[in-house]
Amino acid sequence: LKLYRQTPETGLVIFCGALPTDGAGSEVVSLHEIIPPKPIQTYLYRCDDHFHLDPLREMLKEEKTIGILSLDTTEAAMGIISGQRLEILDWVTSGVSGKTRAGGQSARRYERLREMEVTHYFSRLAGHAAKVFLDEAPVEGLIVSGPGPTKDYFLKGGYLDYRLQKKLIAVVDGSYAGREGVRETLEKAEGILEGVRLVDERKLVQNFLREVRSERGLAIYTVKDVIPAVKNGSVDTVLISEDIDLTVLEVSCKKTDFRREKIVGRENYVSEKQQLITEASSECGNDYEVFEKDIVEYLADLASNSGAKVEVISSKTEEGYM
């Protein structure tokens, strides 16, 4: 770790293990360091009998990337939706004069000047869009949005690069342009964006919050209430924040029915584990076993037995934060 003055931009993955080569005492330390191809969205520290590769495998899955261009005559913003991320990549102002005519100018002359400004703005915007959506973050589809007819003039005028014209999947009417317009488009285009993970997560969290607000809602929350409900088969879907930092510790005797289970956080992991071992020693001597499992894996195992679905929600989105 001392070789790294700072964490790489996308994060850092380290696998380290003492691997026996010829029985006890022949362990050789194997160390692998990886700078992931995409930003790591979660912190994970595990001591186990195998390396946990799932977060890296997820990065290798092909993600559908959709671009959003939201514009009006004052500003425009370009964003992408990829997996669990919504990212604003560029924002430009138009420099186009308002519709109120400056004093001393004829209406026709003023209108011609404004048309020239709009043409220049559209050309400049098309250049930004090509750079963002073709070079920096190539997209599979493009949604153009914004209030009023400006977006239609932009598209019908042939300003957009022909390669992006072929990727156009929808034109969405909105109340805003720019950064707010991109976020609004995400909400209004849910039907079009079916299957994009970010949209799926929004629906899951919104459904959950709707049930929480309802007097006769079907939502429960907190670990102590969710686990018994999953065990007795009354849960349809379990939502887990990816930032959850809990471990399930279990200690049991090999020859008696003594068994203790605790769910602990990282800050008190060592003390709680030691307390469980002390309890087990007083009951079983040295004839006991200690098991530990990440809370996500634990809930996933319980859910598979009851037929419930498990959804891990990104904490980087607004709904995930809630």
C-alpha positions as CSV (number, residue, x, y, z in Angstrom):
1,L,0.0,0.0,0.0
2,K,2.9,2.3,0.6
3,L,3.6,2.2,-3.2
4,Y,0.4,4.2,-3.7
5,R,0.6,7.9,-2.8
6,Q,-3.1,8.2,-3.5
7,T,-6.0,5.9,-4.5
8,P,-6.2,5.4,-8.3
9,E,-9.0,7.2,-10.0
10,T,-11.2,4.0,-10.3
11,G,-10.2,2.6,-7.0
12,L,-7.9,-0.3,-6.0
13,V,-8.5,-4.0,-5.6
14,I,-6.0,-6.2,-3.6
15,F,-6.2,-9.9,-3.2
16,C,-3.7,-11.4,-0.8
17,G,-3.6,-14.9,0.6
18,A,-1.2,-17.4,2.3
19,L,-1.5,-20.4,0.1
20,P,-0.1,-23.8,1.3
21,T,2.1,-25.6,-1.3
22,D,2.9,-28.8,0.7
23,G,0.9,-29.0,3.9
24,A,1.0,-26.9,7.0
25,G,4.0,-24.6,7.3
26,S,4.6,-24.4,3.5
27,E,2.4,-21.3,2.9
28,V,3.5,-18.9,0.3
29,V,2.0,-15.4,0.3
30,S,0.3,-14.6,-3.1
31,L,-0.5,-11.0,-3.8
32,H,-2.5,-9.5,-6.7
33,E,-3.3,-5.9,-7.2
34,I,-5.8,-4.6,-9.8
35,I,-6.8,-1.2,-10.9
36,P,-10.4,-1.8,-12.0
37,P,-11.6,-0.7,-15.4
38,K,-14.6,1.1,-13.9
39,P,-15.0,3.1,-10.7
40,I,-15.6,0.9,-7.7
41,Q,-18.9,1.8,-6.1
42,T,-18.5,0.0,-2.7
43,Y,-15.9,-0.7,0.0
44,L,-15.3,-4.4,0.7
45,Y,-12.9,-6.0,3.2
46,R,-13.1,-9.8,3.6
47,C,-11.1,-12.5,5.3
48,D,-12.2,-15.8,3.7
49,D,-11.1,-19.1,2.2
50,H,-11.4,-17.7,-1.4
51,F,-11.1,-14.4,-3.2
52,H,-14.3,-12.5,-3.8
53,L,-14.4,-11.7,-7.5
54,D,-18.0,-10.8,-8.0
55,P,-17.6,-7.0,-8.0
56,L,-15.0,-7.3,-10.7
57,R,-17.1,-9.8,-12.7
58,E,-20.0,-7.2,-12.6
59,M,-17.7,-4.7,-14.2
60,L,-17.0,-7.0,-17.2
61,K,-20.7,-7.3,-18.0
62,E,-21.8,-5.3,-21.0
63,E,-23.8,-2.3,-19.9
64,K,-26.2,-0.4,-22.1
65,T,-25.2,3.2,-22.3
66,I,-27.8,5.8,-23.2
67,G,-27.1,9.5,-23.9
68,I,-29.4,12.3,-23.0
69,L,-29.2,15.8,-24.7
70,S,-31.5,18.3,-23.0
71,L,-31.7,21.8,-24.7
72,D,-33.5,25.0,-25.2
73,T,-32.4,28.4,-26.5
74,T,-30.5,29.3,-23.3
75,E,-28.5,26.2,-22.4
76,A,-28.0,22.5,-23.1
77,A,-26.5,19.6,-21.1
78,M,-25.3,16.2,-22.1
79,G,-25.5,13.2,-19.8
80,I,-25.2,9.4,-19.9
81,I,-27.0,6.6,-18.1
82,S,-24.9,3.5,-17.7
83,G,-25.8,0.7,-15.3
84,Q,-26.3,2.4,-11.9
85,R,-24.9,5.8,-12.9
86,L,-26.3,9.0,-14.2
87,E,-23.5,11.4,-15.1
88,I,-23.6,14.9,-16.6
89,L,-20.6,15.1,-19.0
90,D,-21.0,18.5,-20.6
91,W,-22.9,21.8,-20.3
92,V,-23.0,24.7,-22.6
93,T,-24.8,28.1,-22.7
94,S,-26.3,29.4,-25.9
95,G,-25.4,33.1,-26.0
96,V,-28.6,33.6,-27.9
97,S,-30.4,37.0,-27.3
98,G,-33.8,37.0,-25.7
99,K,-36.9,37.6,-27.8
100,T,-37.2,41.2,-26.5
101,R,-35.9,43.5,-29.1
102,A,-33.0,45.9,-28.3
103,G,-33.9,49.6,-28.7
104,G,-33.3,51.3,-32.1
105,Q,-33.2,48.0,-34.1
106,S,-35.9,47.1,-36.6
107,A,-37.8,43.9,-35.8
108,R,-36.7,42.2,-39.0
109,R,-33.0,43.0,-38.5
110,Y,-33.1,41.9,-34.9
111,E,-34.8,38.7,-35.9
112,R,-32.1,38.0,-38.5
113,L,-29.3,38.5,-35.9
114,R,-31.1,36.2,-33.5
115,E,-31.4,33.5,-36.1
116,M,-27.7,33.7,-36.8
117,E,-27.0,33.3,-33.1
118,V,-29.3,30.3,-32.9
119,T,-27.6,28.7,-36.0
120,H,-24.2,29.2,-34.4
121,Y,-25.4,27.8,-31.1
122,F,-26.9,24.7,-32.8
123,S,-23.7,24.1,-34.7
124,R,-21.6,24.5,-31.6
125,L,-23.9,22.2,-29.6
126,A,-23.8,19.5,-32.4
127,G,-20.0,19.6,-32.1
128,H,-20.1,19.1,-28.3
129,A,-22.6,16.3,-28.7
130,A,-20.5,14.4,-31.2
131,K,-17.4,14.7,-29.0
132,V,-19.3,13.5,-25.9
133,F,-21.5,10.8,-27.3
134,L,-19.2,9.4,-30.0
135,D,-15.7,9.9,-28.6
136,E,-15.7,10.3,-24.8
137,A,-18.6,8.0,-23.9
138,P,-19.9,6.2,-26.9
139,V,-23.7,5.5,-26.6
140,E,-26.0,2.9,-27.9
141,G,-29.0,5.2,-28.0
142,L,-29.7,8.9,-27.7
143,I,-32.7,10.8,-26.2
144,V,-33.2,14.5,-27.0
145,S,-35.4,16.5,-24.7
146,G,-36.3,20.0,-23.6
147,P,-39.2,22.5,-23.4
148,G,-40.9,24.0,-26.5
149,P,-40.0,23.4,-30.1
150,T,-36.2,24.2,-29.9
151,K,-35.2,20.5,-29.8
152,D,-37.4,19.9,-32.9
153,Y,-35.7,22.8,-34.8
154,F,-32.3,21.4,-33.8
155,L,-33.2,17.9,-35.1
156,K,-35.0,19.0,-38.3
157,G,-32.2,21.4,-39.2
158,G,-29.8,18.5,-39.6
159,Y,-27.2,19.8,-37.1
160,L,-26.8,16.6,-35.2
161,D,-24.1,14.2,-36.5
162,Y,-25.6,11.6,-38.8
163,R,-24.2,8.8,-36.6
164,L,-26.1,10.2,-33.7
165,Q,-29.2,10.7,-35.8
166,K,-29.2,6.9,-36.3
167,K,-28.9,6.3,-32.6
168,L,-31.9,8.6,-31.8
169,I,-34.5,6.5,-29.9
170,A,-36.9,9.2,-28.5
171,V,-37.7,12.9,-28.3
172,V,-39.1,13.9,-25.0
173,D,-41.0,17.1,-24.0
174,G,-40.0,18.5,-20.7
175,S,-40.2,21.6,-18.5
176,Y,-36.5,22.1,-18.1
177,A,-33.3,22.1,-20.1
178,G,-29.7,21.8,-19.1
179,R,-28.7,19.7,-16.1
180,E,-32.2,19.7,-14.5
181,G,-33.5,18.7,-17.9
182,V,-31.3,15.6,-18.1
183,R,-32.6,14.5,-14.6
184,E,-36.2,15.2,-15.6
185,T,-35.7,13.2,-18.8
186,L,-34.7,10.2,-16.7
187,E,-38.0,10.3,-14.9
188,K,-40.1,10.9,-18.0
189,A,-38.4,8.3,-20.2
190,E,-38.7,5.3,-17.8
191,G,-40.7,3.3,-20.4
192,I,-38.1,3.9,-23.0
193,L,-35.3,3.0,-20.6
194,E,-36.8,-0.3,-19.5
195,G,-34.0,-2.7,-18.4
196,V,-31.5,0.0,-17.5
197,R,-30.4,-0.8,-14.0
198,L,-30.6,2.8,-12.7
199,V,-34.2,3.0,-13.8
200,D,-35.0,-0.4,-12.3
201,E,-33.5,0.7,-9.0
202,R,-35.6,3.9,-9.0
203,K,-38.8,1.9,-9.4
204,L,-37.9,-0.5,-6.6
205,V,-37.1,2.3,-4.2
206,Q,-40.1,4.4,-5.1
207,N,-42.4,1.4,-4.7
208,F,-40.9,0.8,-1.3
209,L,-41.3,4.4,-0.2
210,R,-44.9,4.4,-1.4
211,E,-45.6,1.4,0.8
212,V,-43.9,3.0,3.8
213,R,-46.1,6.1,3.4
214,S,-49.3,4.1,3.2
215,E,-51.2,3.4,6.4
216,R,-51.8,-0.1,5.2
217,G,-48.5,-0.5,3.4
218,L,-46.6,-3.7,3.0
219,A,-43.1,-2.4,3.7
220,I,-41.0,-3.4,6.7
221,Y,-37.4,-2.2,7.4
222,T,-34.5,-2.6,9.8
223,V,-32.5,-5.8,9.9
224,K,-34.2,-7.1,13.0
225,D,-37.6,-7.0,11.3
226,V,-36.6,-8.0,7.8
227,I,-34.7,-11.2,8.7
228,P,-37.6,-13.0,10.6
229,A,-40.0,-12.0,7.8
230,V,-37.6,-13.5,5.2
231,K,-37.3,-16.7,7.3
232,N,-41.0,-17.2,7.5
233,G,-41.5,-16.6,3.8
234,S,-43.6,-13.4,3.9
235,V,-41.2,-11.3,1.8
236,D,-41.4,-10.8,-1.9
237,T,-38.3,-8.5,-2.4
238,V,-35.4,-7.6,-0.2
239,L,-33.7,-4.2,-0.9
240,I,-30.2,-3.9,0.5
241,S,-28.0,-0.8,0.3
242,E,-24.6,-1.6,-1.2
243,D,-23.0,0.5,1.6
244,I,-24.4,-1.8,4.4
245,D,-21.5,-2.8,6.6
246,L,-22.8,-5.8,8.7
247,T,-21.4,-9.3,9.3
248,V,-23.4,-12.2,10.7
249,L,-21.3,-14.1,13.3
250,E,-22.4,-17.5,14.5
251,V,-20.7,-19.8,17.0
252,S,-21.8,-23.3,17.8
253,C,-20.7,-26.4,19.7
254,K,-19.8,-29.5,17.7
255,K,-21.3,-31.9,20.3
256,T,-24.1,-29.9,22.0
257,D,-27.0,-27.7,20.8
258,F,-25.3,-24.5,22.0
259,R,-25.5,-21.9,19.3
260,R,-25.3,-18.1,19.3
261,E,-25.8,-15.7,16.4
262,K,-25.1,-11.9,16.2
263,I,-25.2,-9.3,13.5
264,V,-22.3,-6.8,14.0
265,G,-20.9,-3.7,12.3
266,R,-17.2,-3.3,11.4
267,E,-16.6,-0.9,14.4
268,N,-17.4,-3.6,17.0
269,Y,-16.6,-6.7,15.0
270,V,-13.5,-7.7,16.9
271,S,-15.0,-7.3,20.4
272,E,-18.3,-9.0,19.5
273,K,-16.5,-11.9,18.0
274,Q,-14.3,-12.3,21.0
275,Q,-17.4,-12.2,23.3
276,L,-19.0,-15.0,21.3
277,I,-15.9,-17.1,21.5
278,T,-15.7,-16.6,25.3
279,E,-19.3,-17.7,25.6
280,A,-18.7,-20.8,23.5
281,S,-15.5,-21.7,25.4
282,S,-17.4,-21.6,28.7
283,E,-20.1,-24.0,27.3
284,C,-18.0,-26.2,25.0
285,G,-14.4,-25.9,25.9
286,N,-12.4,-25.8,22.7
287,D,-15.0,-27.9,20.9
288,Y,-16.7,-25.1,19.0
289,E,-16.8,-23.6,15.5
290,V,-17.1,-19.9,14.4
291,F,-18.8,-19.0,11.1
292,E,-19.1,-15.5,9.6
293,K,-21.0,-14.3,6.6
294,D,-21.5,-10.9,5.0
295,I,-25.1,-9.7,5.6
296,V,-25.8,-9.6,1.8
297,E,-24.8,-13.2,1.3
298,Y,-26.7,-14.2,4.5
299,L,-29.9,-12.5,3.3
300,A,-29.4,-14.0,-0.2
301,D,-29.2,-17.5,1.2
302,L,-32.3,-16.9,3.3
303,A,-34.2,-15.5,0.3
304,S,-33.3,-18.4,-1.9
305,N,-34.9,-20.8,0.6
306,S,-38.2,-18.7,0.7
307,G,-38.3,-17.7,-3.0
308,A,-37.8,-14.0,-2.3
309,K,-35.8,-11.7,-4.6
310,V,-32.8,-9.8,-3.4
311,E,-31.9,-6.4,-5.0
312,V,-28.7,-4.5,-4.0
313,I,-29.3,-0.8,-4.4
314,S,-26.6,1.7,-5.3
315,S,-26.1,4.5,-2.7
316,K,-24.8,6.9,-5.4
317,T,-28.2,7.8,-6.7
318,E,-30.8,10.0,-5.0
319,E,-33.2,7.1,-4.4
320,G,-30.3,4.9,-3.1
321,Y,-29.3,7.7,-0.7
322,M,-32.8,7.8,0.7
